[in-house]
Amino acid sequence: MEELKLVIGLEMHCELKSNSKVFSPAKNSYSDIANTNVSPVDMAFPGTLPVLNKKCVYNAIKMASILNCTIADEMLFDRKNYYYPDLPKGYQITQCTKPVGINGYIDIPLNDTTFRVEISDIHLEEDSASLDHFSNMSTIDYNRAGVPLLECVTTPCLHSAEEAVAFLEYMRNIYQYTGISDADTKKGQIRCDVNVNLKNIEGKYVTPRVEMKNVNSFSNVYNAIKYEEERQKKAYLKDGGKELIQETRRYDEDTNTTIGMRHKEDAIDYKYFIEPNIPPYPITKELINSLKEEIPVLPLERKSDYINNYNLSSYDAEVLIKNKDVSDYFNECINLGIDSKLAANWVTVNILSELNKSNISIKEFYITPKLLKIIIDNIVNNTISSKQAKEIFNKSLLEKKSPLEFINNYKQISNKEELTNIIKNIISNNREQKELYLNGRSNLFDYFVGQVMKETKGKANPTITKEILLEELNK
Amino acid sequence: MNYMDLSIEELHDLLKNNKVTSKDLIKESLIKSHELQDKCNAFALILDDAKETPITDNYLSGIPYGIKDNYSTKDIESTGSSNTLKGYVPFFDATVIEKLNDAGAVATNKTAMDEFGMGGTGTTANTGIIRNPWDLKRMCAGSSSGSAAAVAYGVYPYALGSDTGDSIRKPAAYCGIVGYKPTYGMISRYGLFPFASSLDHCGVLTRNVRDAAIVVNNIKGLDNKDMTTWDSSKIDLLSHINDDITNKKLCYIKEIVDINNYSNPSKELKSHLKNFMDKIELIKSKGITIDEVSVDKQLLDAVASVYVIISCAEATSNMSNLTGIIYGPRGEGSNIYEMMKDHRTKGFSPLIKRRFVIGSYVLQRENQERYFNNAKRVRRLIVNIWKDLFKKYDAVILPVGSGPAKYLDDSLNTLNESSTILEEHLQIGNFGGFPSITIPDGFIDDLPVGLNITSNTYEDEKLINIANYIENLMPYKNQIAKEKK
């Protein structure tokens, strides 16, 4: 069978965080109530003009430099002209002539190694309004119209659905680490166009490029690529792919298939031209340098820091950096002086599973690093056992009270004198069992341990209890 | 007493000294509005409920004025003389209107215009043909036709205009008044319905240069709603208006002014150019240098094409918001595309549709380089020639048009396609964003004609200074239209 290579190019749109929209003073914030964050500019009332939001420009430049792009000497915008009900001006302000960044790359972690993704360009633009279609009408919500978007376009350099998703996940990480975007797919803040086709072993394209627009979750990106790969392979192997055409297809979540769209979007001539209402905004070396200084430590650097300086396993490090807030939480634990391995263990095992259960973010999690430190400190100095620690953790979480409130109840009795007295007392009340034990019924040892635990309501330090019992029973 | 024939400063004095009230002025302005509406059809809307304002130290307080209908006016229907915006009542004021409201100015009407500023005849307004108050058989030129007619008739001392090619400066000449568009970005365009954003200028029509300076002093300024505005707070157009100009150097362009460039020149053209040259001699006789200079004729001949390509391209995009979905009358149809199509088919005049076709054509992928990009290059070449002239000269002085106002009959059906550079050279002021002013310079057959003075960008004070001086050499200041019978 002929060997075929999957080729994927991605266009990742990400909504940026900002106080106001990219070209209007309306609030940029996700809202459940339609048409509340709208200015006359967003609805293209006659005579309104775009005003460029500098913060969005700065974030676009930051992102371009993180992606190792050549950064444009000025911020220049173009109009992309087309009629659609979600586009009140009849054109979208975007960057075509001079994207903020071109010819970049980024290294993406995957399976304990990294691979390089080439970035063809990254540009700043505005989002459209959102449409909802009902059986007898459609509604338009202009809250999203004019929300800043960064579109990052890769070259066709990805070769598996896994790589595509790894890229998207890592990009999301970067957006979150830099605070440039919340990059929340649930709120539709990330949308992808996925281009897929196949090459043969000589590197020649053997199937036409298919574009899937507006795929809205990473799992859908994964499924869409898998489906499209199979579909194109089958068609190619059947008869050289005669039925395949270059087209735009839609990924259908319900059937997990891709469906050809009737009209050819490629046929639209967007008649791009330079937006005359926004004078070119100069990007100086000084500006780029000062913005670079604001870029925080990025996830891949944090990962190697965790492995090299905090002795974490690659796996734990990977789990921690996946989410910036989780990684920040872990960093705070370390700063508070908690042992890194213990902290990593608690975060990756106990805390993450609680977060999953309750579907909240670690920022909303009741047990802060400070409270966690109380629990871990008490394990370390043998005040409580690991099992008790877990119980305290759960109670503290349930009742929203500091672990301190529970620890006293759990404090182990480690005082030898006190335990010796208790044990002597128990032995004298169980002479028969002692005889049997001394005559070879060694399993009765556990019986005595049980009695001690019963007497101390489980607070006796098990190790010390065993030591004393051995000594006293053999007397 | 015809108070509305007076200048802003004269009116201000009378108001200050309680010789007349704002209410009286408004009443007179409204009466004249209705008179002129009957004669010339100059208005989109007459604001009969206009209210007087308190008289302050601001020259404009209490004085009536007119607003071209392509300015967004809060709670007042604003259509740009187009059916696509019939019934559209904005909920916000253009920045210029806000500033005039703050100054205490009182609008008494919205003036009719060529639809959305496209057209130079005053014949494409949805309210019908606008006539010239000097001769009702003639046009005012456009697109600020209603504003020009009203100021010439004495409805008020000033009206707002907008100028994308010559839309203030040509009607001003045809109506015997002053038309001034300052440097691009000196006045905010926020709230001005766009025609071609890179060429659109706000400006004013008045009956004397001082009034133009006073009005622009009030409406200029940096606006955080228009990124193309710049800080002109240090500029006071009245402060240098009376400076000595004998040290200034002007020039006119041989290829435009020399009668020998025109084959079979009409009688009107001959008189117009002779009149212009007479005025040049008059100015020179006061000790001012005026040189004849020569520029590349080929580039001058390209002005009209460059203008059509760039303005139509920008217009087709700028007016894509007019779909009848959010504002304007809803179109009919079974889906949104049909509704948009119906709205636009019914709403726009044939002239605008033709320009949209041109605009779309020159922007198409396969044509863009040949037409649109080349037009932008030639625009730059032409601007550079003028910039070079401004290195040596303080201003370029040229006649406006090829004579007095044209007959309406000759132009009912077209864009003015006259290829003569005399009709088109004012567009260079828009290409470069240069400050440019037209003042009346005489009469041909009892009809007014004008000359234009253009300076380098940001040199508005100097331009106003020169224009004011030249205006005072001639007897046409503050003239009111006398209807030719």
Interface residues (C-beta under 8 A of the other chain):
Chain A: P40 M43 A44 F45 P46 G47 T48 L49 P50 V51 L52 R79 N81 Y83 P85 P88 K89 G90 Y91 S138 D269 K271 F273 P276 N277 I278 P279
Chain B: Y71 S72 S78 G80 L85 Y88 P90 F91 F92 A94 R189 Y190 G191 L192 F193 P194 A196 S197 S198 N224 K225 D226 M227 T228 A313 E314 T316 S317 M319 S320 N321 L322 T323 I325 I326 Y327 I336 Y337 M340 S360 L363 Q364 R365 Q368 F372
